[in-house]
Amino acid sequence: MAALTGKNKAYQSLLARMLIIENVGEVLYGALITKVKNANLKSAYEKLALNERETAKHIERELLARDENNRVMNGRVILSFTKFICGILTARQLAWLLKTALDRRIYSRWYDMHKDENHEFWRLLLNHENLQHELLKPFRGS
C-alpha cells in the first residue's frame, strides 16, 4: 500500500473518531434500555443499539479497507468512562445527552464533505442517522 497522504491520514482519523462515536452510542442506548419504563421507547433503544453495533462494523471495514495494517482502535478507556457515567446519570439526563448529540446531525455534515471517498459507505451512515431520528421522533417530548 502506498504511503498515506495528509488527506488519507485525516480521513482515517475521522473514521477512528466515528468508530468511537458508534461504540459510545451503543453504550448510551444500552444504559437507556435499562432505565426507561416505556416499552415502546425501550424497543426503539434496543433497535438503535443494534444499529450502532452494525454501523460500527461498517466503519471498521472502511478503516481496514483504507489500511489493512490499521489496528482498529477500540477506545477502551473512553468506553469504560462512558459506562461509568451512564451508570450514574438518570434516564432523563441520558436522553438529553442523546438528543443533543442527534441534533448535531454530524453524519449529514460529514456526508456532504466525504461522500466521494466511498459513496455507498457514506449513504449507509446517512441512513443510520436518519433511522435514529425516525425511531425517536414519537418520543421527542419524553
Secondary structure, DSSP 8 states (H G I E B T S, - for coil): -----HHHHHHHHHHHHHHHHHHHHHHHHHHHHHH---HHHHHHHHHHHHHHHHHHHHHHHHHHHH-TT------HHHHHHHHHHHHHS-HHHHHHHHHHHHHT-HHHHHHHHHTTT-HHHHHHHHHHHHHHHHHHGGGTT-
